[in-house]
C-alpha cells in the first residue's frame, strides 16, 4: 500500500530505525498546561500562568506477524524483534526521534509507556 504517511521511531543519532508497519487509527496529542487559578476576595478568580508541560503523544498500533492489506512495509520484521527494540530504547538514557511524514510531527522524545498485549490470530 502506498501512502504519503510513514511513522518512524529512530534512536542513537538515527543509526537505529523502526518504521511502524501499520499506521494507527488515531494519534492523541496532549498539550496541557500547568496554570493554576486562585480566588481573590473582591476580584474573583485569577489565573497564574506557568510554563507548559512537555507534549505527549499517544497511539495504539500493532506489529503484524504476516502480510495483510494495509501493511506499510515491504518486509516483515518479527513482532518480538520490534518489541525488544522499543523496550531497549525506552530503557536507554538517549532520546528517541518520532517522525510522522506528511504532518508536523517531528520531535525528539522519551518513551514513557509501552504496554504490550498479544491477541488471537497469528500468535507471535
N, CA, C and O atoms as a Tinker XYZ file with bonds, in Angstrom:
   496  protein
     1  N      0.837000   -1.174000    0.000000    73     2
     2  CA     0.000000    0.000000    0.000000    64     1     3
     3  C      0.881000    1.237000    0.000000    63     2     4     5
     4  O      1.854000    1.301000    0.752000    81     3
     5  N      0.564000    2.202000   -0.816000    73     3     6
     6  CA     1.330000    3.429000   -0.908000    64     5     7
     7  C      0.606000    4.540000   -0.161000    63     6     8     9
     8  O     -0.599000    4.729000   -0.332000    81     7
     9  N      1.339000    5.272000    0.665000    73     7    10
    10  CA     0.757000    6.352000    1.440000    64     9    11
    11  C      1.800000    7.438000    1.615000    63    10    12    13
    12  O      2.994000    7.153000    1.698000    81    11
    13  N      1.347000    8.695000    1.671000    73    11    14
    14  CA     2.301000    9.777000    1.943000    64    13    15
    15  C      2.703000    9.776000    3.412000    63    14    16    17
    16  O      3.651000   10.461000    3.798000    81    15
    17  N      1.994000    9.016000    4.228000    73    15    18
    18  CA     2.277000    8.958000    5.653000    64    17    19
    19  C      3.133000    7.741000    5.983000    63    18    20    21
    20  O      2.844000    6.620000    5.565000    81    19
    21  N      4.181000    7.991000    6.737000    73    19    22
    22  CA     5.008000    6.935000    7.294000    64    21    23
    23  C      5.286000    7.329000    8.735000    63    22    24    25
    24  O      5.497000    8.506000    9.025000    81    23
    25  N      5.288000    6.366000    9.632000    73    23    26
    26  CA     5.565000    6.652000   11.029000    64    25    27
    27  C      6.861000    5.949000   11.424000    63    26    28    29
    28  O      7.004000    4.736000   11.274000    81    27
    29  N      7.796000    6.744000   11.932000    73    27    30
    30  CA     9.122000    6.257000   12.276000    64    29    31
    31  C      9.456000    6.565000   13.726000    63    30    32    33
    32  O      9.008000    7.566000   14.285000    81    31
    33  N     10.244000    5.693000   14.318000    73    31    34
    34  CA    10.879000    5.952000   15.600000    64    33    35
    35  C     12.343000    5.591000   15.383000    63    34    36    37
    36  O     12.667000    4.468000   14.996000    81    35
    37  N     13.230000    6.565000   15.641000    73    35    38
    38  CA    14.652000    6.299000   15.461000    64    37    39
    39  C     15.359000    6.524000   16.790000    63    38    40    41
    40  O     14.801000    7.095000   17.727000    81    39
    41  N     16.597000    6.060000   16.846000    73    39    42
    42  CA    17.341000    6.134000   18.101000    64    41    43
    43  C     18.831000    6.211000   17.802000    63    42    44    45
    44  O     19.287000    5.835000   16.722000    81    43
    45  N     19.568000    6.700000   18.770000    73    43    46
    46  CA    21.026000    6.710000   18.697000    64    45    47
    47  C     21.532000    7.465000   17.470000    63    46    48    49
    48  O     22.298000    6.931000   16.667000    81    47
    49  N     21.089000    8.722000   17.339000    73    47    50
    50  CA    21.545000    9.564000   16.231000    64    49    51
    51  C     21.100000    9.060000   14.867000    63    50    52    53
    52  O     21.831000    9.189000   13.885000    81    51
    53  N     19.907000    8.487000   14.806000    73    51    54
    54  CA    19.314000    7.958000   13.569000    64    53    55
    55  C     19.995000    6.677000   13.065000    63    54    56    57
    56  O     19.676000    6.198000   11.977000    81    55
    57  N     20.930000    6.122000   13.850000    73    55    58
    58  CA    21.602000    4.901000   13.393000    64    57    59
    59  C     20.716000    3.662000   13.547000    63    58    60    61
    60  O     20.934000    2.654000   12.875000    81    59
    61  N     19.720000    3.739000   14.428000    73    59    62
    62  CA    18.763000    2.648000   14.594000    64    61    63
    63  C     17.386000    3.190000   14.227000    63    62    64    65
    64  O     16.981000    4.247000   14.712000    81    63
    65  N     16.669000    2.467000   13.372000    73    63    66
    66  CA    15.370000    2.957000   12.889000    64    65    67
    67  C     14.317000    1.869000   12.954000    63    66    68    69
    68  O     14.594000    0.682000   12.786000    81    67
    69  N     13.099000    2.320000   13.204000    73    67    70
    70  CA    11.948000    1.426000   13.173000    64    69    71
    71  C     10.833000    2.146000   12.428000    63    70    72    73
    72  O     10.359000    3.193000   12.868000    81    71
    73  N     10.422000    1.585000   11.310000    73    71    74
    74  CA     9.244000    2.093000   10.609000    64    73    75
    75  C      8.064000    1.250000   11.052000    63    74    76    77
    76  O      8.076000    0.025000   10.924000    81    75
    77  N      7.037000    1.922000   11.578000    73    75    78
    78  CA     5.869000    1.183000   12.033000    64    77    79
    79  C      5.183000    0.542000   10.838000    63    78    80    81
    80  O      4.844000    1.233000    9.877000    81    79
    81  N      4.974000   -0.777000   10.883000    73    79    82
    82  CA     4.401000   -1.467000    9.735000    64    81    83
    83  C      2.928000   -1.166000    9.492000    63    82    84    85
    84  O      2.427000   -1.361000    8.385000    81    83
    85  N      2.229000   -0.690000   10.524000    73    83    86
    86  CA     0.810000   -0.372000   10.420000    64    85    87
    87  C      0.602000    1.001000   11.052000    63    86    88    89
    88  O      1.062000    1.248000   12.167000    81    87
    89  N     -0.084000    1.890000   10.349000    73    87    90
    90  CA    -0.370000    3.211000   10.897000    64    89    91
    91  C     -1.532000    3.119000   11.889000    63    90    92    93
    92  O     -2.468000    2.350000   11.669000    81    91
    93  N     -1.484000    3.886000   12.965000    73    91    94
    94  CA    -2.582000    3.859000   13.940000    64    93    95
    95  C     -3.820000    4.549000   13.388000    63    94    96    97
    96  O     -3.724000    5.419000   12.523000    81    95
    97  N     -4.973000    4.156000   13.891000    73    95    98
    98  CA    -6.232000    4.803000   13.514000    64    97    99
    99  C     -6.327000    6.200000   14.100000    63    98   100   101
   100  O     -6.967000    7.078000   13.521000    81    99
   101  N     -5.691000    6.409000   15.246000    73    99   102
   102  CA    -5.837000    7.653000   15.988000    64   101   103
   103  C     -4.525000    7.986000   16.684000    63   102   104   105
   104  O     -3.876000    7.105000   17.249000    81   103
   105  N     -4.136000    9.250000   16.644000    73   103   106
   106  CA    -2.996000    9.733000   17.413000    64   105   107
   107  C     -3.514000   10.846000   18.306000    63   106   108   109
   108  O     -4.072000   11.832000   17.825000    81   107
   109  N     -3.327000   10.685000   19.605000    73   107   110
   110  CA    -3.807000   11.657000   20.579000    64   109   111
   111  C     -2.627000   12.505000   21.050000    63   110   112   113
   112  O     -1.618000   11.977000   21.517000    81   111
   113  N     -2.765000   13.825000   20.920000    73   111   114
   114  CA    -1.713000   14.741000   21.334000    64   113   115
   115  C     -2.178000   15.492000   22.572000    63   114   116   117
   116  O     -3.219000   16.147000   22.557000    81   115
   117  N     -1.403000   15.392000   23.635000    73   115   118
   118  CA    -1.701000   16.121000   24.862000    64   117   119
   119  C     -0.867000   17.394000   24.899000    63   118   120   121
   120  O      0.362000   17.347000   24.851000    81   119
   121  N     -1.539000   18.512000   24.985000    73   119   122
   122  CA    -0.867000   19.807000   25.009000    64   121   123
   123  C     -1.484000   20.619000   26.139000    63   122   124   125
   124  O     -2.140000   21.634000   25.904000    81   123
   125  N     -1.269000   20.165000   27.351000    73   123   126
   126  CA    -1.925000   20.750000   28.518000    64   125   127
   127  C     -1.232000   21.989000   29.037000    63   126   128   129
   128  O     -0.416000   22.599000   28.347000    81   127
   129  N     -1.567000   22.352000   30.261000    73   127   130
   130  CA    -0.934000   23.488000   30.921000    64   129   131
   131  C     -0.770000   23.172000   32.393000    63   130   132   133
   132  O     -1.369000   22.234000   32.919000    81   131
   133  N      0.052000   23.972000   33.041000    73   131   134
   134  CA     0.245000   23.847000   34.486000    64   133   135
   135  C     -0.287000   25.094000   35.194000    63   134   136   137
   136  O      0.055000   25.364000   36.345000    81   135
   137  N     -1.115000   25.834000   34.496000    73   135   138
   138  CA    -1.675000   27.051000   35.085000    64   137   139
   139  C     -2.502000   26.702000   36.317000    63   138   140   141
   140  O     -3.090000   25.624000   36.407000    81   139
   141  N     -2.532000   27.627000   37.250000    73   139   142
   142  CA    -3.356000   27.454000   38.434000    64   141   143
   143  C     -4.300000   28.640000   38.552000    63   142   144   145
   144  O     -3.989000   29.737000   38.088000    81   143
   145  N     -5.432000   28.422000   39.161000    73   143   146
   146  CA    -6.355000   29.529000   39.376000    64   145   147
   147  C     -6.559000   29.716000   40.875000    63   146   148   149
   148  O     -6.545000   28.766000   41.657000    81   147
   149  N     -6.747000   30.964000   41.235000    73   147   150
   150  CA    -6.906000   31.331000   42.644000    64   149   151
   151  C     -8.082000   32.288000   42.745000    63   150   152   153
   152  O     -8.234000   33.186000   41.916000    81   151
   153  N     -8.913000   32.096000   43.763000    73   151   154
   154  CA    -9.995000   33.051000   44.036000    64   153   155
   155  C     -9.456000   34.131000   44.964000    63   154   156   157
   156  O     -8.953000   33.841000   46.049000    81   155
   157  N     -9.568000   35.375000   44.524000    73   155   158
   158  CA    -9.118000   36.518000   45.315000    64   157   159
   159  C    -10.353000   37.301000   45.757000    63   158   160   161
   160  O    -11.183000   37.689000   44.935000    81   159
   161  N    -10.459000   37.523000   47.047000    73   159   162
   162  CA   -11.615000   38.245000   47.585000    64   161   163
   163  C    -11.726000   39.615000   46.922000    63   162   164   165
   164  O    -10.754000   40.369000   46.876000    81   163
   165  N    -12.887000   39.926000   46.422000    73   163   166
   166  CA   -13.150000   41.208000   45.795000    64   165   167
   167  C    -12.787000   41.259000   44.321000    63   166   168   169
   168  O    -13.235000   42.160000   43.613000    81   167
   169  N    -11.986000   40.314000   43.840000    73   167   170
   170  CA   -11.591000   40.290000   42.420000    64   169   171
   171  C    -12.199000   39.103000   41.676000    63   170   172   173
   172  O    -12.522000   39.203000   40.492000    81   171
   173  N    -12.350000   38.007000   42.360000    73   171   174
   174  CA   -12.826000   36.790000   41.713000    64   173   175
   175  C    -11.658000   35.881000   41.371000    63   174   176   177
   176  O    -10.601000   35.942000   41.999000    81   175
   177  N    -11.858000   35.053000   40.386000    73   175   178
   178  CA   -10.837000   34.077000   40.013000    64   177   179
   179  C     -9.778000   34.731000   39.125000    63   178   180   181
   180  O    -10.101000   35.458000   38.186000    81   179
   181  N     -8.504000   34.459000   39.437000    73   179   182
   182  CA    -7.415000   34.883000   38.562000    64   181   183
   183  C     -6.601000   33.642000   38.200000    63   182   184   185
   184  O     -6.548000   32.676000   38.961000    81   183
   185  N     -5.977000   33.685000   37.042000    73   183   186
   186  CA    -5.179000   32.562000   36.556000    64   185   187
   187  C     -3.711000   32.957000   36.615000    63   186   188   189
   188  O     -3.322000   34.027000   36.145000    81   187
   189  N     -2.908000   32.086000   37.195000    73   187   190
   190  CA    -1.469000   32.297000   37.271000    64   189   191
   191  C     -0.831000   31.436000   36.180000    63   190   192   193
   192  O     -0.842000   30.207000   36.261000    81   191
   193  N     -0.278000   32.089000   35.167000    73   191   194
   194  CA     0.313000   31.376000   34.028000    64   193   195
   195  C      1.616000   30.698000   34.441000    63   194   196   197
   196  O      2.412000   31.270000   35.185000    81   195
   197  N      1.824000   29.496000   33.961000    73   195   198
   198  CA     3.031000   28.711000   34.211000    64   197   199
   199  C      3.583000   28.230000   32.873000    63   198   200   201
   200  O      2.900000   28.300000   31.851000    81   199
   201  N      4.815000   27.743000   32.886000    73   199   202
   202  CA     5.376000   27.128000   31.682000    64   201   203
   203  C      4.564000   25.883000   31.343000    63   202   204   205
   204  O      4.027000   25.215000   32.226000    81   203
   205  N      4.487000   25.591000   30.072000    73   203   206
   206  CA     3.711000   24.424000   29.646000    64   205   207
   207  C      4.501000   23.138000   29.886000    63   206   208   209
   208  O      5.731000   23.143000   29.822000    81   207
   209  N      3.804000   22.047000   30.159000    73   207   210
   210  CA     4.486000   20.753000   30.281000    64   209   211
   211  C      4.859000   20.232000   28.896000    63   210   212   213
   212  O      4.452000   20.791000   27.878000    81   211
   213  N      5.618000   19.179000   28.876000    73   211   214
   214  CA     6.001000   18.558000   27.607000    64   213   215
   215  C      4.756000   18.054000   26.871000    63   214   216   217
   216  O      3.764000   17.675000   27.495000    81   215
   217  N      4.823000   18.055000   25.549000    73   215   218
   218  CA     3.757000   17.447000   24.754000    64   217   219
   219  C      3.755000   15.945000   25.019000    63   218   220   221
   220  O      4.794000   15.360000   25.324000    81   219
   221  N      2.607000   15.339000   24.904000    73   219   222
   222  CA     2.532000   13.882000   24.978000    64   221   223
   223  C      1.810000   13.385000   23.737000    63   222   224   225
   224  O      0.848000   13.993000   23.266000    81   223
   225  N      2.293000   12.276000   23.224000    73   223   226
   226  CA     1.693000   11.650000   22.049000    64   225   227
   227  C      1.338000   10.226000   22.434000    63   226   228   229
   228  O      2.155000    9.492000   22.989000    81   227
   229  N      0.111000    9.854000   22.132000    73   227   230
   230  CA    -0.371000    8.518000   22.491000    64   229   231
   231  C     -1.053000    7.908000   21.278000    63   230   232   233
   232  O     -1.865000    8.555000   20.616000    81   231
   233  N     -0.717000    6.659000   20.995000    73   231   234
   234  CA    -1.362000    5.953000   19.898000    64   233   235
   235  C     -1.317000    4.462000   20.182000    63   234   236   237
   236  O     -0.573000    3.993000   21.042000    81   235
   237  N     -2.118000    3.748000   19.451000    73   235   238
   238  CA    -2.157000    2.305000   19.579000    64   237   239
   239  C     -1.997000    1.706000   18.188000    63   238   240   241
   240  O     -2.702000    2.093000   17.255000    81   239
   241  N     -1.088000    0.781000   18.052000    73   239   242
   242  CA    -0.923000    0.074000   16.783000    64   241   243
   243  C     -0.404000   -1.325000   17.097000    63   242   244   245
   244  O     -0.341000   -1.723000   18.261000    81   243
   245  N     -0.042000   -2.053000   16.082000    73   243   246
   246  CA     0.433000   -3.410000   16.326000    64   245   247
   247  C      1.530000   -3.777000   15.346000    63   246   248   249
   248  O      1.670000   -3.181000   14.277000    81   247
   249  N      2.298000   -4.769000   15.740000    73   247   250
   250  CA     3.359000   -5.314000   14.903000    64   249   251
   251  C      2.858000   -6.643000   14.335000    63   250   252   253
   252  O      2.794000   -7.634000   15.062000    81   251
   253  N      2.505000   -6.678000   13.062000    73   251   254
   254  CA     1.928000   -7.902000   12.491000    64   253   255
   255  C      2.976000   -8.993000   12.278000    63   254   256   257
   256  O      4.157000   -8.721000   12.062000    81   255
   257  N      2.504000  -10.228000   12.346000    73   255   258
   258  CA     3.367000  -11.381000   12.113000    64   257   259
   259  C      3.359000  -11.800000   10.641000    63   258   260   261
   260  O      4.199000  -12.600000   10.228000    81   259
   261  N      2.423000  -11.273000    9.844000    73   259   262
   262  CA     2.339000  -11.618000    8.425000    64   261   263
   263  C      1.714000  -10.493000    7.625000    63   262   264   265
   264  O      1.227000   -9.509000    8.182000    81   263
   265  N      1.732000  -10.649000    6.331000    73   263   266
   266  CA     1.194000   -9.629000    5.426000    64   265   267
   267  C     -0.329000   -9.610000    5.441000    63   266   268   269
   268  O     -0.972000  -10.633000    5.675000    81   267
   269  N     -0.893000   -8.438000    5.191000    73   267   270
   270  CA    -2.331000   -8.257000    5.031000    64   269   271
   271  C     -2.539000   -6.918000    4.330000    63   270   272   273
   272  O     -1.613000   -6.107000    4.298000    81   271
   273  N     -3.713000   -6.655000    3.769000    73   271   274
   274  CA    -3.948000   -5.357000    3.132000    64   273   275
   275  C     -3.821000   -4.230000    4.155000    63   274   276   277
   276  O     -4.370000   -4.318000    5.253000    81   275
   277  N     -3.109000   -3.192000    3.799000    73   275   278
   278  CA    -2.923000   -2.062000    4.688000    64   277   279
   279  C     -1.556000   -2.006000    5.342000    63   278   280   281
   280  O     -1.233000   -1.032000    6.024000    81   279
   281  N     -0.762000   -3.020000    5.148000    73   279   282
   282  CA     0.575000   -3.008000    5.738000    64   281   283
   283  C      1.440000   -1.987000    4.995000    63   282   284   285
   284  O      1.297000   -1.825000    3.783000    81   283
   285  N      2.325000   -1.307000    5.700000    73   283   286
   286  CA     3.083000   -0.185000    5.153000    64   285   287
   287  C      4.517000   -0.536000    4.758000    63   286   288   289
   288  O      5.212000    0.309000    4.194000    81   287
   289  N      4.972000   -1.735000    5.034000    73   287   290
   290  CA     6.365000   -2.103000    4.781000    64   289   291
   291  C      6.442000   -3.251000    3.783000    63   290   292   293
   292  O      5.483000   -4.000000    3.602000    81   291
   293  N      7.594000   -3.375000    3.142000    73   291   294
   294  CA     7.801000   -4.446000    2.164000    64   293   295
   295  C      8.284000   -5.744000    2.796000    63   294   296   297
   296  O      8.087000   -6.827000    2.247000    81   295
   297  N      8.922000   -5.619000    3.965000    73   295   298
   298  CA     9.472000   -6.794000    4.629000    64   297   299
   299  C      9.005000   -6.824000    6.078000    63   298   300   301
   300  O      9.102000   -5.823000    6.788000    81   299
   301  N      8.510000   -7.945000    6.505000    73   299   302
   302  CA     8.008000   -8.110000    7.873000    64   301   303
   303  C      9.167000   -8.425000    8.814000    63   302   304   305
   304  O      9.933000   -9.361000    8.585000    81   303
   305  N      9.284000   -7.633000    9.871000    73   303   306
   306  CA    10.222000   -7.928000   10.953000    64   305   307
   307  C      9.417000   -8.622000   12.046000    63   306   308   309
   308  O      8.311000   -8.185000   12.364000    81   307
   309  N      9.943000   -9.681000   12.617000    73   307   310
   310  CA     9.174000  -10.383000   13.659000    64   309   311
   311  C      8.748000   -9.432000   14.775000    63   310   312   313
   312  O      9.552000   -8.626000   15.244000    81   311
   313  N      7.492000   -9.521000   15.201000    73   311   314
   314  CA     6.997000   -8.635000   16.271000    64   313   315
   315  C      7.870000   -8.649000   17.526000    63   314   316   317
   316  O      8.073000   -7.609000   18.153000    81   315
   317  N      8.382000   -9.811000   17.888000    73   315   318
   318  CA     9.228000   -9.915000   19.083000    64   317   319
   319  C     10.477000   -9.049000   18.943000    63   318   320   321
   320  O     10.913000   -8.434000   19.915000    81   319
   321  N     11.051000   -8.995000   17.755000    73   319   322
   322  CA    12.240000   -8.182000   17.500000    64   321   323
   323  C     11.917000   -6.704000   17.650000    63   322   324   325
   324  O     12.679000   -5.964000   18.272000    81   323
   325  N     10.783000   -6.262000   17.082000    73   323   326
   326  CA    10.378000   -4.861000   17.184000    64   325   327
   327  C     10.078000   -4.486000   18.631000    63   326   328   329
   328  O     10.448000   -3.405000   19.089000    81   327
   329  N      9.409000   -5.379000   19.345000    73   327   330
   330  CA     9.087000   -5.138000   20.754000    64   329   331
   331  C     10.365000   -4.958000   21.565000    63   330   332   333
   332  O     10.462000   -4.029000   22.367000    81   331
   333  N     11.341000   -5.833000   21.365000    73   331   334
   334  CA    12.601000   -5.747000   22.098000    64   333   335
   335  C     13.338000   -4.447000   21.775000    63   334   336   337
   336  O     13.947000   -3.841000   22.657000    81   335
   337  N     13.282000   -4.022000   20.519000    73   335   338
   338  CA    13.943000   -2.788000   20.118000    64   337   339
   339  C     13.334000   -1.589000   20.844000    63   338   340   341
   340  O     14.062000   -0.763000   21.396000    81   339
   341  N     12.008000   -1.490000   20.846000    73   339   342
   342  CA    11.344000   -0.369000   21.513000    64   341   343
   343  C     11.612000   -0.409000   23.020000    63   342   344   345
   344  O     11.854000    0.635000   23.625000    81   343
   345  N     11.575000   -1.566000   23.621000    73   343   346
   346  CA    11.852000   -1.672000   25.057000    64   345   347
   347  C     13.282000   -1.250000   25.381000    63   346   348   349
   348  O     13.516000   -0.599000   26.399000    81   347
   349  N     14.233000   -1.610000   24.536000    73   347   350
   350  CA    15.621000   -1.187000   24.726000    64   349   351
   351  C     15.731000    0.328000   24.651000    63   350   352   353
   352  O     16.409000    0.940000   25.476000    81   351
   353  N     15.074000    0.938000   23.671000    73   351   354
   354  CA    15.108000    2.395000   23.523000    64   353   355
   355  C     14.418000    3.071000   24.709000    63   354   356   357
   356  O     14.867000    4.119000   25.175000    81   355
   357  N     13.339000    2.480000   25.193000    73   355   358
   358  CA    12.620000    3.039000   26.335000    64   357   359
   359  C     13.531000    3.098000   27.561000    63   358   360   361
   360  O     13.483000    4.065000   28.320000    81   359
   361  N     14.347000    2.084000   27.757000    73   359   362
   362  CA    15.216000    1.994000   28.927000    64   361   363
   363  C     16.556000    2.706000   28.738000    63   362   364   365
   364  O     17.380000    2.725000   29.652000    81   363
   365  N     16.776000    3.284000   27.570000    73   363   366
   366  CA    18.024000    3.980000   27.276000    64   365   367
   367  C     18.021000    5.389000   27.862000    63   366   368   369
   368  O     16.960000    5.961000   28.112000    81   367
   369  N     19.196000    5.936000   28.075000    73   367   370
   370  CA    19.331000    7.319000   28.526000    64   369   371
   371  C     19.221000    8.305000   27.364000    63   370   372   373
   372  O     19.113000    9.511000   27.588000    81   371
   373  N     19.248000    7.811000   26.141000    73   371   374
   374  CA    19.193000    8.678000   24.964000    64   373   375
   375  C     17.748000    8.862000   24.511000    63   374   376   377
   376  O     16.934000    7.951000   24.660000    81   375
   377  N     17.420000   10.034000   23.958000    73   375   378
   378  CA    16.057000   10.234000   23.462000    64   377   379
   379  C     15.818000    9.476000   22.157000    63   378   380   381
   380  O     16.757000    9.126000   21.442000    81   379
   381  N     14.567000    9.235000   21.871000    73   379   382
   382  CA    14.151000    8.682000   20.584000    64   381   383
   383  C     13.708000    9.852000   19.711000    63   382   384   385
   384  O     13.529000   10.966000   20.202000    81   383
   385  N     13.535000    9.599000   18.432000    73   383   386
   386  CA    13.083000   10.624000   17.490000    64   385   387
   387  C     11.821000   10.091000   16.818000    63   386   388   389
   388  O     11.868000    9.084000   16.111000    81   387
   389  N     10.697000   10.767000   17.039000    73   387   390
   390  CA     9.400000   10.367000   16.487000    64   389   391
   391  C      9.105000   11.215000   15.262000    63   390   392   393
   392  O      9.150000   12.444000   15.323000    81   391
   393  N      8.801000   10.556000   14.145000    73   391   394
   394  CA     8.525000   11.250000   12.887000    64   393   395
   395  C      7.276000   10.646000   12.255000    63   394   396   397
   396  O      7.165000    9.427000   12.123000    81   395
   397  N      6.346000   11.498000   11.868000    73   395   398
   398  CA     5.181000   11.086000   11.091000    64   397   399
   399  C      5.189000   11.938000    9.831000    63   398   400   401
   400  O      4.802000   13.106000    9.863000    81   399
   401  N      5.630000   11.352000    8.719000    73   399   402
   402  CA     5.754000   12.113000    7.489000    64   401   403
   403  C      4.382000   12.598000    7.025000    63   402   404   405
   404  O      3.359000   11.975000    7.309000    81   403
   405  N      4.381000   13.708000    6.316000    73   403   406
   406  CA     3.130000   14.287000    5.837000    64   405   407
   407  C      2.427000   15.129000    6.881000    63   406   408   409
   408  O      1.343000   15.654000    6.626000    81   407
   409  N      3.038000   15.267000    8.077000    73   407   410
   410  CA     2.471000   16.057000    9.182000    64   409   411
   411  C      3.597000   16.889000    9.809000    63   410   412   413
   412  O      4.738000   16.860000    9.350000    81   411
   413  N      3.255000   17.620000   10.851000    73   411   414
   414  CA     4.254000   18.391000   11.600000    64   413   415
   415  C      4.882000   17.594000   12.736000    63   414   416   417
   416  O      5.675000   18.148000   13.496000    81   415
   417  N      4.556000   16.319000   12.876000    73   415   418
   418  CA     5.129000   15.502000   13.942000    64   417   419
   419  C      6.560000   15.126000   13.581000    63   418   420   421
   420  O      6.793000   14.270000   12.727000    81   419
   421  N      7.510000   15.772000   14.237000    73   419   422
   422  CA     8.924000   15.505000   14.044000    64   421   423
   423  C      9.609000   16.022000   15.297000    63   422   424   425
   424  O      9.968000   17.197000   15.370000    81   423
   425  N      9.793000   15.148000   16.287000    73   423   426
   426  CA    10.305000   15.615000   17.573000    64   425   427
   427  C     11.102000   14.537000   18.285000    63   426   428   429
   428  O     10.883000   13.339000   18.103000    81   427
   429  N     12.029000   15.004000   19.098000    73   427   430
   430  CA    12.745000   14.096000   19.971000    64   429   431
   431  C     11.886000   13.867000   21.210000    63   430   432   433
   432  O     11.169000   14.762000   21.658000    81   431
   433  N     11.968000   12.652000   21.757000    73   431   434
   434  CA    11.046000   12.299000   22.832000    64   433   435
   435  C     11.641000   11.195000   23.701000    63   434   436   437
   436  O     12.687000   10.620000   23.398000    81   435
   437  N     10.943000   10.930000   24.776000    73   435   438
   438  CA    11.220000    9.744000   25.583000    64   437   439
   439  C     10.016000    8.816000   25.450000    63   438   440   441
   440  O      8.891000    9.268000   25.235000    81   439
   441  N     10.258000    7.554000   25.576000    73   439   442
   442  CA     9.173000    6.570000   25.535000    64   441   443
   443  C      8.796000    6.309000   26.980000    63   442   444   445
   444  O      9.551000    5.680000   27.721000    81   443
   445  N      7.641000    6.787000   27.376000    73   443   446
   446  CA     7.233000    6.718000   28.775000    64   445   447
   447  C      6.412000    5.481000   29.102000    63   446   448   449
   448  O      6.462000    4.981000   30.226000    81   447
   449  N      5.666000    4.988000   28.137000    73   447   450
   450  CA     4.763000    3.871000   28.390000    64   449   451
   451  C      4.727000    3.007000   27.139000    63   450   452   453
   452  O      4.514000    3.519000   26.039000    81   451
   453  N      4.930000    1.719000   27.291000    73   451   454
   454  CA     4.909000    0.790000   26.159000    64   453   455
   455  C      4.248000   -0.515000   26.573000    63   454   456   457
   456  O      4.916000   -1.538000   26.729000    81   455
   457  N      2.918000   -0.474000   26.753000    73   455   458
   458  CA     2.226000   -1.712000   27.130000    64   457   459
   459  C      2.125000   -2.659000   25.938000    63   458   460   461
   460  O      1.936000   -2.224000   24.802000    81   459
   461  N      2.249000   -3.931000   26.201000    73   459   462
   462  CA     2.176000   -4.926000   25.131000    64   461   463
   463  C      1.127000   -5.979000   25.461000    63   462   464   465
   464  O      1.008000   -6.435000   26.598000    81   463
   465  N      0.377000   -6.347000   24.440000    73   463   466
   466  CA    -0.561000   -7.447000   24.573000    64   465   467
   467  C     -0.434000   -8.324000   23.340000    63   466   468   469
   468  O      0.032000   -7.878000   22.291000    81   467
   469  N     -0.843000   -9.553000   23.473000    73   467   470
   470  CA    -0.845000  -10.459000   22.335000    64   469   471
   471  C     -2.271000  -10.965000   22.159000    63   470   472   473
   472  O     -2.895000  -11.451000   23.103000    81   471
   473  N     -2.775000  -10.842000   20.934000    73   471   474
   474  CA    -4.149000  -11.246000   20.636000    64   473   475
   475  C     -4.160000  -12.516000   19.815000    63   474   476   477
   476  O     -3.126000  -12.965000   19.321000    81   475
   477  N     -5.336000  -13.084000   19.676000    73   475   478
   478  CA    -5.508000  -14.261000   18.855000    64   477   479
   479  C     -5.205000  -13.992000   17.401000    63   478   480   481
   480  O     -4.915000  -12.856000   17.024000    81   479
   481  N     -5.267000  -14.997000   16.603000    73   479   482
   482  CA    -4.890000  -14.859000   15.190000    64   481   483
   483  C     -3.506000  -15.437000   15.026000    63   482   484   485
   484  O     -3.207000  -16.520000   15.530000    81   483
   485  N     -2.663000  -14.710000   14.319000    73   483   486
   486  CA    -1.288000  -15.159000   14.134000    64   485   487
   487  C     -0.488000  -14.838000   15.379000    63   486   488   489
   488  O      0.090000  -13.758000   15.495000    81   487
   489  N     -0.456000  -15.764000   16.293000    73   487   490
   490  CA     0.257000  -15.564000   17.549000    64   489   491
   491  C      1.737000  -15.376000   17.272000    63   490   492   493
   492  O      2.303000  -16.045000   16.406000    81   491
   493  N      2.366000  -14.465000   18.007000    73   491   494
   494  CA     3.801000  -14.212000   17.830000    64   493   495
   495  C      4.036000  -12.849000   17.277000    63   494   496
   496  O      5.183000  -12.459000   17.062000    81   495
